[in-house]
Amino acid sequence: MALADPDVGIGSLKIPLSIKRLQPTGRAYSIGIWSHFQLLDWTPHSTVFRSWMVNDAGESVLYFDSVHLQEVRDEHLQKVLQASGRLGAEQQALYSSNWRQMSFDPAALTRN
């Protein structure tokens, strides 16, 4: 369910299509914000969830209801841009995704 999961296939991206409700609660913000997610629905190409942002005191700061993410591949974005006549350099840079393989060094986690 990750954005770029090698077991599922690198090269897909899920973008937000809709948020049913975004509710700030008026609580004080702080640097330490925690998040809690409740998965409502999941398919290989779509995810729907609720999310709460909670401050250090455990008070809800921000609530997202029914956030719908949909998979979009680079080819789909390019077709839409081409059809709309907006396939300039800026749009190409903004709406394209290039996935690169990165190496991971477990020893780097223990270095000071």
FENWOMO-V380919 format. One record per pair of residues at least 6 apart in sequence whose ideal C-beta (glycine too) atoms are under 6 Angstrom apart, sorted by sequence separation. I is the first residue (numbers start at 0). J is the second residue. D is the distance in Angstrom with one decimal. If there is no record, write none. Layout:
# FENWOMO-V380919
I,J,D  I,J,D
This chain:
# FENWOMO-V380919
3,9,4.9  53,59,5.7  54,60,5.1  80,86,4.6  40,47,4.1  39,47,4.5  51,59,5.2  52,60,4.8  39,48,5.7  52,61,4.1  38,48,5.2  80,90,5.3  51,62,5.5  36,48,5.2  37,49,4.4  50,63,4.3  36,50,5.1  49,64,5.6  35,51,4.7  34,52,5.6  48,66,5.5  76,94,4.6  32,52,5.3  33,53,4.6  47,67,5.1  46,68,4.5  73,95,5.6  73,96,5.3  31,55,4.5  45,69,5.3  29,54,4.8  29,55,5.3  44,70,4.2  26,58,4.4  28,60,6.0  26,60,4.9  24,59,5.1  23,61,5.5  22,62,4.5  21,63,5.8  20,64,4.0  18,63,5.8  19,64,4.8  19,65,3.6  18,66,5.1  17,67,4.7  16,67,4.8  15,68,5.7  16,69,4.8  13,68,4.0  13,70,5.3  14,71,5.3  11,70,5.0  12,71,5.7  11,72,5.9  12,96,5.4  10,98,5.4  9,98,4.7  3,98,5.7
